[in-house]
Amino acid sequence: EMADEEEREMLAEEQDNLAKRVDDLYRETLFTMKNADTPAIVRVKSGAGGTESMDWAGMLARMYMRWAERRGYKVEMLDQVDGDQAGVQSSEFIIRGEKAFGMMAPEHGVHRLVRVSPFDSNNRRHTSFASVDVVPEVPEEEIDIHIPDSDLRRDVFRSQGAGGQGVNTTDSAVRAVYRPGTPDEIIVVCQDGRSQIKNKEKAIQVLTTRLAEKERAEREAKERSDRAAQVGTGDRSEKIRTY
């Protein structure tokens, strides 16, 4: 307030430079994390809200795919379950490119959309939720996890979706279920390829990656609780971005 006009211009320029530097530093921190340069396995799942949330999950999945394509990244679809009326119940895909996981990691968490519903004839506002799960695609040789056959169930079924030669005419899709029927159950579906063998290999790779990420998250959570009691757990899934 005490500065004259020339000083204010200098301060404004310094503030802009500082803001840009802070933004650059934040981006650099994303790439210091382990596996920052690996591909990102992204799973978008609709939450509470029925058709509204399925539509919102579909929008989020398209947003990430288009963002990746604009950056020249490659998107490899693993599985997608369409919604009953609109959007998707879940969509899982891999983004491959430079610093893919480092760029996508901050998207992990719950995303909330507040809007006037296009599905409501009374034009009321609705709140929709979708969860985004992002894990790195770690090379198999770096994962020291053995899955006993007793904890794993493999199902094969006919692929659904856009189709193509052999995709919808053979049982090429694979569903890998870890510890079926338990609270720790993890399901991975891969139906993008035409080969059942390749889909099985990809499903097991994604499953082991998820188990490795789960172990890492549990280990970090324990370290946080051992250090000090804090308000909230600080887990990434607590964070909500609102649109």
Beta strands, then each sheet from edge to edge (+ up, - down):
strand 1: 40-46
strand 2: 74-82
strand 3: 88-96
strand 4: 109-116
strand 5: 125-136
strand 6: 152-157
strand 7: 173-178
strand 8: 186-190
strand 9: 240-242
sheet 1: 2+ 3- 1+ 5- 4+ 9+
sheet 2: 6+ 7- 8+
end
